[in-house]
Amino acid sequence: MREPVDVLIAEEVYAPVLEEIRRHEGRLRLKIIPRQERSRTLDLELLGDPEILMATFPPRNLRDLGRLRWLQLGSAGYEQIFDLPVVEMGITVTNASGVSDVPIAEWCLLMMFLFERDFRRVLDNQSARLWDRDPKFQSELRGRLVGIFGYGSIGREIGRQCRALGLRIWVMNRSAIGRRNNRFLVEGTGDPDGTLPERVFRLDEMEEFLPPLDY
């Protein structure tokens, strides 16, 4: 029988996720240490000798992890590993692109609703037991023009959710947009074909892009 794979997690792990991981403990030998807010040298006794590491900020002394073969980042970006010897060590690196698309897009919509209907004042009125029929509280997002800077996985999910609510979408991107392949995508989310925006602008078209936007 194969020895369990040593896995080190240097991230905050939510209880339901941890429970799912622990279901595989017969195949995995799991160790969890506190999340690091930046890359720094860590004590080898703390690190152990993992084959798999999950961390947003891997340790600076990565070379000390001689058995490491897979690094799973907790972020979509990966600039924090540019000066680490992952290529030299033959480590497979994967990021978390696509994981946060839906919650971030929903947060953006939440903020639009908050400002469109002055929801802070709605809550104040509720606390004061006031029924204010000001037109501001009846304003609609439908038909508003939303500008999205960058049409990656998060931008595309923002676009999808906005279109579902009847908003219009303009996009500013460094390059032409089209189909995105070989990317993690939660089924039914995003704009895989890149067809939702009304218009796509280049970076040098900022003066035309910004003035008409509502959001």
Residue pairs with C-beta under 8 A, 6 or more apart in sequence:
2 27
4 25
4 26
4 27
4 28
4 29
5 27
5 28
5 29
5 51
5 52
6 28
6 29
6 31
6 48
6 49
6 50
6 51
6 52
6 67
7 28
7 29
7 30
7 31
7 50
7 51
7 52
7 53
7 54
8 31
8 32
8 33
8 47
8 48
8 50
8 52
8 53
8 54
8 55
9 30
9 31
9 32
9 33
9 53
9 54
9 55
10 32
10 33
10 34
10 35
10 36
10 53
10 54
10 55
10 56
10 57
10 58
11 35
11 54
11 55
11 56
11 74
12 35
13 21
13 32
18 32
21 28
21 30
22 30
31 48
31 50
33 46
33 47
35 55
35 56
35 74
36 42
36 55
36 56
36 57
36 59
37 57
38 57
39 57
39 58
39 59
39 60
39 80
39 84
40 57
40 59
40 60
41 59
41 60
41 61
42 59
42 60
42 61
44 61
44 64
47 59
47 64
47 65
49 65
49 66
49 67
50 65
50 67
50 68
51 67
51 68
51 69
51 70
52 68
52 69
52 70
52 71
52 72
53 65
53 68
53 70
53 71
53 72
54 71
54 72
54 73
54 74
55 71
55 72
55 73
55 74
56 73
56 74
56 75
56 80
57 80
58 71
58 73
58 80
58 81
58 84
59 65
60 84
62 68
62 84
62 85
62 86
62 89
62 91
63 85
63 89
68 89
68 91
69 90
69 91
69 92
70 91
70 92
70 93
70 94
71 81
71 86
71 91
71 92
71 93
71 94
72 94
72 95
72 96
73 80
73 81
73 93
73 94
73 95
73 96
74 96
75 95
75 96
76 95
76 96
76 97
76 98
76 99
76 100
76 153
76 154
77 95
78 93
78 95
81 93
86 93
97 152
97 153
97 183
97 184
98 153
98 183
98 184
98 185
98 186
99 184
100 154
101 153
101 154
101 156
101 157
101 185
101 186
101 189
101 190
102 157
102 186
102 189
104 154
104 157
104 158
105 154
105 157
105 158
105 160
105 161
106 161
108 158
108 161
109 158
109 161
109 162
109 165
112 141
112 144
112 146
112 215
113 119
113 141
114 120
115 215
116 139
116 140
116 141
116 144
117 136
117 137
117 138
117 139
118 136
118 137
121 132
121 136
121 137
122 137
125 131
125 132
141 165
141 166
141 167
142 165
142 166
142 167
143 166
143 167
143 168
144 167
144 168
144 214
144 215
145 167
145 168
145 169
145 170
145 212
145 213
145 214
145 215
146 158
146 162
146 167
146 168
146 169
146 170
146 213
146 214
146 215
147 170
147 171
147 172
147 209
147 210
147 213
147 215
148 155
148 158
148 159
148 169
148 170
148 171
148 172
148 197
149 155
149 172
150 172
150 173
150 174
151 159
151 171
151 173
151 177
151 191
151 194
151 197
151 200
153 180
153 183
153 184
153 185
153 190
155 171
156 180
156 190
156 191
156 192
156 194
156 196
157 189
157 190
157 191
159 169
159 171
159 191
159 196
159 197
160 189
160 190
160 191
160 196
162 169
163 169
163 196
167 215
168 198
169 196
169 197
169 198
170 197
170 198
170 199
170 200
170 201
170 209
170 212
170 213
171 177
171 197
171 199
171 200
171 201
172 200
172 201
172 202
172 203
172 205
172 206
172 209
173 200
173 201
173 202
174 202
174 203
176 200
177 194
177 197
177 200
178 193
178 194
179 192
179 193
179 194
180 190
180 192
180 194
185 192
201 208
201 209
